[in-house]
Amino acid sequence: MVSRMETGLSHYKRRAGTPVIAVQMNLETQGLTYQKWGGTQRAHSGDWIVNNNGECYTVSADSFAATYSEVAPGQYIKTGDVWARQASEDGATPTKEGATAYKAGDMLVFNDPDAQDGYAMSLEKFQSLYEPA
């Protein structure tokens, strides 16, 4: 286990009033693949298709269940906190769906303090969605 001190992560929560639209992919399928964030992403039966203010992507079933709560039919808020740090150089981070490429200055975001369930996003987008916990 890596400590937060070693990873340089800070603790954040989702800003109020930033819900997503989501549909669970409850279909008999061998899954799907798509290109996003500089790599091939994968989704499986039971995963979620999320529309986050016009940006669409998938979230694994276990990650979605641990971090989102329904507020209206098809509408969810992220209730789980995140831990994040700013990237000092370009790179890619593994995700449950594949990998996400990032640039220096982007935010590396994790759904757990041990930096296991992660993704990346621009600093601007991060600041619009999250605030210090």
Secondary structure, 3 states (H helix, E strand, C coil): CCCHHHHCCEEEEECCCCCEEEEECCCCCCCEEEEECCEEEEECCCCEEEEECCEEEEECHHHHHHHEEEEECCEEEECCCEEEEECCCCEEEECCCCEEEECCCCEEEECCCCCCCEEEECHHHHHHHEEEC
